[in-house]
Amino acid sequence: MFQYTYVTKKGLRETNQDALLIQTARFQGREILFAAVCDGMGGLSCGEHASSYTVSEAAAWFSGQFARMTEANADVLEIRSSLDDMLHRINDEINLAGERLGDMGTTYTSMLLDPEKNILLAAHVGDTRLYRITDSEAEALTTDHSVIAEELHRGILTEESARTDSRQNQITNCIGAGETGRAYDFSILEPEDGCIYLLCTDGFRKLISADEIRQALAPSANPDTETLKRSLTYLTDLNLSRQESDNITAAAIKFTKENGVG
């Protein structure tokens, strides 16, 4: 049902401030997958602390609160509300830590996939991304919260000029960074049989195109986990060969329905 792998590299940075999570668990006879990526921001170890803390708390939510809600047959809207509450709590706690350690924050993108309920719940803030990849396209399912994305939407920038814009790292929303009253994006989707879902930080996708991602991660070309790992490593090495200086992190999940369930 699920085949998954990941890569994470510090690139040319002194530390890796990215963090990731991939977990599966069986609740009431249903195998459910939860995956997340974070890209930390802040001087010294602050960004690393923000991203790793967020992933740790997300993992605890999945094994704790989510498990209890599943046992109580909570619907997807209740689960979305619980996940939103968790992200707001993390935001407050990171801000509190920032008062002692220095300003810190993190992006966050996650997917919760429940095949039996035929639900994929995506949560997102910042410029990490979730893609749905088929043999014909690599589609971003999230919208970047960034200066460049906003100017693209408003027609101020073209796609070509955006690729070389010097403001690549200027985001407009995140977890932490001293701000309260955050708003996070949620999407409730139907998972697609046989496709690959890609969670990645911006360092993974800034110097490669969506079509290069599609070609490497086309589901038909990645029949097993070993091949999927090679494909993800190839894209990582391609980024490094193009002098990507940022941390690079990506998780790829291939989803296949079993016996028509999903």
N, C-alpha and C positions, 0 to 999 in steps of 0.2 A: 504493500500500500504506500509506504513512504520509503524513498531512498534519499539520503541526504549526506552532504559533505560541506566543508568550509575551508577557507584560507584566511590567514591574517598575518600581515607583514608590517614592520615599522617603517619600511621604506628608507628615506634619507633622514628621518627624524631620529632624535636621540632616544625617545621613548614611544611606545605604542599606546595611544590614548583611546583606541577603539576597544570595544567589548562586544561579545556576542553570546547568544544562548540558543541552543536547539535541544528541546526535550520532547519525548513522547511518553504518554502514560495511558493506562487503560482504566477508564471510569465506567462502571456499570456495563462492562463488556464492550465498550467503545474505545478504540484507539484514537487518541487525539494528539495533535502536534502543536507545539507552541515554540516559536522562534522569534528572536529579536536581535537587532544590531544597534549599537550606540557609538557616537563619535564625540568624545569628550573635548571640552574647551577649558582653557585656563593655564596659567603659568606653572612651571615645575611639575609637580605630581597632581595638581588640582583637577585637570581634565581627566586624567586616568582615574582618579578617585570618583568623580561624578559618573563616568560611564560604567565603571565596574560596580558601583553601588546600585545604580539603576538596574543593571542586569541581575544582580543578586536579589534585589527586592522583587523583580518580575518573576524570577524563578520561585521565590517563596510564595508569591501570589498564586502561581499556577498549581503548586502542590498543596496549598492551604485553602485559601478563599475560593478559588475556582473549583477545587475538588468538592468542597462542601456545597457549593451552589449546584454543581452537577448532580450530586446525590439528592438535592432538593428539587431537581427538575426545573431549575431556573431557565427562563427563556433568554434569547440572545440579547435583548434590550437590557435585561437585568445584568447580564455579564458585561456588556459594554459599559454600563454605569459603574460597575465595580472596578473595572480596569481604569476608567477615567478618574475615579476617586483615588486609586493607587498612584496614578501619575501626578495628581495634584499634591498628594502627601509627599511623594518623593521630591517634588519641586520645593516644597516648604523646607524639607530637611536638608536638601542641598544648599539652599539659601542660608540656612542656619549655620551649616558647616563653613560656608563661604565667609561668614563674618569672622571666623577664627583663622581659617587657612588661606584665604584669598579668593577672589571672585572665580567662580567655576560654573560650568553648565555642561549640558550634553544634548545632542539630538537623540531621537528614539524612533524606531520603526519596528513594528512587530506584526506577526500573523498568527492567528489561532485557527486551526483547521480541524473541523469535526465532520468527517465524511458521512457518518450515519445521519446526522442532522442536515447534511448538504449545506454547510455554512463555513465561510471563511471570514473571520472578523479581523480587519486590519486597523491598526492604530498608528498614528504618525505625527511627528513634529520635527521640524528642521529640514536638512537636506540629505539625510539618508533616504534610501528608496526601496520600494517593493516593486518588482517587475513580474509580469506573467509572460512566459516565453513559450511560444509554439514554434512549429517548423516554419511558419510564415512571418512571424513578427515577435519583437520584444517590446511589450507595452508597459510603460510606467503606470502603476496603479495609485501612486501617491503624487502629490504636488509639492514641489520644493517651497519651503518658507525661506526665501532668500531675496536679496535686492535684485539679482539678475532675473529670477523667475517672475517677479512682479513687473519688471520693466519689459520683459518679453510679452507678458499678458497684456500690458497696456500699449504695446506696439512701439515702445521707445527703442528697444533693441531688436535686431534680427538674430536668427539662430546662428548665423555666421559670426556676427560681431560678439555674440555672447560667449562663444568658445574661447575668445582671446581677451575677454574683459578681465581687468585686474582685480575685480571685486568678487572673485570666485568664493571666498570664504566668509562673505558678509551675509549672515542669516538674520531673519526677522522674527523668528520664534524658536524657542527651545525649552528645555527643562532647566530651571535654575537661572544663573546669571543675574541674580538679585531681583528678578521680576516676580510679581504675584499676579493673580487673575489670569493665568494662562488659559488658552483654548487649544484643544487637541483635535486632530482630524480622525474620524472613524468612518469605515466603510464596511457594509455587510454585503458580501458577495457570495455567489455560488462557485465552489471550486470546480475547476475544469479537468476532466479525466485526461491523463496522459501528458499534462503540461508540466513545465518546470517553473517554480517560483524562486526568484532571486532577491535576497535581502542584501543590500550593500551600503557601505559608506561612500562619501563623495570621492574619496581617493581611488576607489575602484573604477569609477565610470567617467571621470572627467576627461581623460585622454583617449578613451576608446568610444566607438560609436555604438548606437543601439543595434545596428546591423551586424557589427562584429560580435556583439554579445549574442545575438540570435544565431549567427552561424556556428559559434563555438558551443552554445548550449541548446541547440535544437534537440528536442526530446528524442527524435528518431536516431540521432547520432550519439545518444548517451543512454544506452540500454541498461547500464548497471552503475553501481556506486563508484567502482574503480575508474571507469571512463569519465564519469562526471567529475571526479577529483582531478583527473588530468586536464579536462577542459577548463575547469576553474583556475588551475595552476597556470595554464597557458595564457589566460587573460590577465592574470596577475603579472606574469613575466612580461607580457606585452606592455602593460602599464609602466613597469620598471624600465624597459628598454626605451620608452619615450620620456624618461626622466621625471616620472611622477615623484614628487618630493613628500607627499602626504602619506600618512598611514593608509594601508589598503586592507580592507576586510570585506568578505562576502560569504554568504551561506546560500547553497543551492539545494532545493527540495523538489524531488520529482514525485508527483502524486498520481497514483493509479488506483482506480476503483476496483474493488474486489467483488465478484459475483453480482455486479450491477448495483452494489450498495454505495450510496454517497450522494 
